[in-house]
Amino acid sequence: MPAPQKSVLPATWEVPAEFRSRLGEKAGRQRAMMAEGHLLLVLHAPPRKDEPDRKGRLFWRKPDGTWQSNELGGGVAALARHLSEYAEIIEKMDRQEDVAGSVTEYFAILDAMGPVQRSARNLHTTLQDARKLLSADRDLINLRDKAYDVERTAELLYGDVRNALEFAVAKKSEEQALASHQMAVQSHRLNLLVAFFFPLATLVAIFGSEMKHGLDQYLPEPLLFYTVVGVGLVLGCLLAGWLGILNRYKKK
């Protein structure tokens, strides 16, 4: 005798066989099923961070209008609690967005918000399908409307966080560009300063500060000193000017 097939549906639920034949060991995507007056909602619990698989939640409406769930108990209030969990998670992320200020914080919120936003959108679609299958059920109408509010809030928050992240990245890039520009300006000024004194330092290194090289026999020592200093400063001005012209040419 073949072993019974595993199903995500509780074994104690007396649901139409069509439901069990359409479901496997995992919940799969969120969807609504109708058979023999029974309505089955296959939904997902609010996704958690770094959760690879979605945890399925099943809500079964019997033909007499009573509800049963596999996790949240009985009654239509179980489905309302399911929606409230989404709303609470989105509200928590909204508070995190209010105090976030860095790129890392915005990215963490956006990373966690993505799965929630997609799951909320599919949740609203599923309840809209269920509303079409049972057009006279007022509870489904109200729950469908609440699911729309949850989806809309999630979309708005996701967009706000994404815009805030893009602004933070742009602001950070602008600050880095300004810092790089200031460093380039300071580096250029230092190069000009080095270039200005480089010829003088070279001449002093060659002749020495005491000017004892035989030239002092032809020129008085103070005059020779001033000559070396003057030549060094003139060459320094020329070299610094050439570097300034070269830098302006590179900018063009």
N, C-alpha and C positions, 0 to 999 in steps of 0.2 A: 504494500500500500504506500503510495507516494507521501512524503512528508508534507505537511501543510506549508504553504508559502508564507513567508514573513510579511507583515504589513505594518505600516506606521500607525494604522488605526488600532485603537484599543480592542482587545479580543472580546471584551464584554459588550461592546456597542452592537446593537442589533440594527445595522444599517443595510441598505440594499447591497446585493452582491456586486452590482456595477461599481460601487465606490471602491471595494476591495480589489476588484480587477484592474482599476485604473491607477491604483497607488502601489508603490513598491515599499522598500525598506526605509526610504527617505521621503521627506515631504515634497521635494522638488520646488518648482516655482509656485508663487502665490496664485490661487485661482478659486473659482466657485463651481460647484457641481450640483446638479439637480437630478433626482431620480425618485419616482414613485411618491412624490410629495415631500421627500426629504431634501434638505439643503445642507451641503457640506462646504465649509470654508477652509481652505488650506492656506494658512497665513504663516508669517515668520515673526518670531520674537525679535525685539529690537536688537540689531547687530551690535556686537561688542568689538572693541579694537583687537586686531590681530586674530579674529575668529574666522578660520577658513571656510567653514560650512555654516549655513543658516539653520537655526533651530526651528523646527516646524511646530506650529500650534494649530490644533484642529478644533473647529467649532461646528457642532451638529445641531441643526434645527429640525425637530420632528414635525410631522404634519399637524399636530395639535398646537404648535407654536412654542413649545418649550425648547430651551437651549441646553446644550451640554458641551463642555470643553474637556480636553485631555490634561489641562494644567491649572486653569483658573476657576474651576468649579462650574456650577450650573447657573442658568438664567442668562438673560440678555446682558446683565451687569458684567458678566465675564468678558464679553466682547468690548464693553465700555472700558473696563480696566485695561484691556490690551491696548486700546487707543490712548489711554491716559499715560501708559508707560512711554509711548513715543513722545507725547507732549512734554513729559517731565525731562526726558533726555535732551530734547531740543531746547527746552528752557534752560537747562544746566549749561549747554554749550553756548547759549546766548549770553549768559552771565560771564562765561570764560572769555568770550569775544569782547565784552565790555572792558575787561581789565588787561587784555593782551596788548603788548606793545612792540614785541620783537618779531622778526621773520620766523624764528623757530616756533614761537607760540602760535602764530597764525597758521603756520603749516600743520602743526599738530591738530588744531581744531578742524582744519579743512580735511585732513586725512581721516579723522574720525567721523566727520559730518557726511562725507560722500556716501558710504554704505547706508547710513540712516536716511538720507534724502531719497536714494533710489528705492529703498524698501518702503518708505512712506508713500511714494508715488504708486508703486505696485499695489500697496494696501488699498489706496483709494480706488484704483481701477477694479480691484477684486470686489469691493463693496458696491461699486457702481454696477458691475455685472450681476451681483446678487440682487440688487434693487430691481433690475430688469426681470429677473427670474420670478421674484415675488413682489410685484408692483403694489400690492395692497398692504404690505407690512410696514407700519409706521415706524417701528423701531429701526428697521433697516434704513429708512429714509433719514432718520436723525443721525444714525451712526455713519451713513455715507457722507452727510454734511460735515460731521465732525472730522472724518478722515480727510475731507478736502481742506479743512482749516489746518490740520496737521501737515498735510503735504505743502500747502501754500507757505506756512511759516517756515518749514524746512528749506524750501526753495529760496525764500527771501534771505534767510540767515546764511545759506550757502553762498549766495551771491554777494552778501555784505562781507563775509569773511574773505572771499576770493578777491574782491576789490581792495580790501584792507591789506591783504598780502601783497598784491601788486603794487600798491602805494608804498608799503614798507620796503619792498625790494627796490623800487625806483628811488626812494629817499636814501637808502643805503648806498646805492650806486652813485647818486649825486654827491654824497658825502665823501665817498672814496675817490671820485674824480676830482673834487675840490682839494682833498688832501694830497693827491698825486700832483695836482697843479702847483700847490704851494711848495711841495718838496722839489719840484722841477725848478721853480723860481729861486728857491734858496740854493739849490745846487748850481744854478747858473751864476748867481751872485758870488758864490764861493769860487767858481772857476775863474770869474773875472778878477777876483782878488788875488788868486794864485798867479794868474797870468800877468797881473800888474807888477808884482814883486819878483816874478821868476827871473827876468833879466838882471835885476839888481843883485839878487842872491847869487846868480851865476858869476857875475863880475867880481863880487866880493870873495866868492870861493876861489876864483882864479888868482886875483891879485893879493888877497888877504886884506884884513882891516888896517894893518900898519903900513901898507904901500911900500914895502922894502923890496923892490924888484928892479932897481936901476933907473926907473923912470923918475924917481924922486931927485935924481941928479940934474934933470933938465927942467923940471917944474917944481915949484915950491910945494911942500906937502899938503897944505890946506887946499891949494888950487887943484892938485891931482885928486884929492879926496872928493872935492865938489864936482870935478869933471866925471869921475866914475859914477857918482850918485846921479848926476844929471843924465848921463848916457843911459844908465839903468832905468831911470824913471821914464825917459822918452821911449825907450824900447818897450817898457811895460805898458805905456799908454797905447802904443801902436798894436801890441799883441792883444791887449784887452779890447781895443776897438775892433780888431779883426774878428775876434770871437763873437762880439756883439752883432756884427754884420752877418756873420755866418749863422748865428742863431735865428735872426729875423728871416733869413733866406729859407731856412728849414721850415719855419712856421708857414710860409707862403706855399 
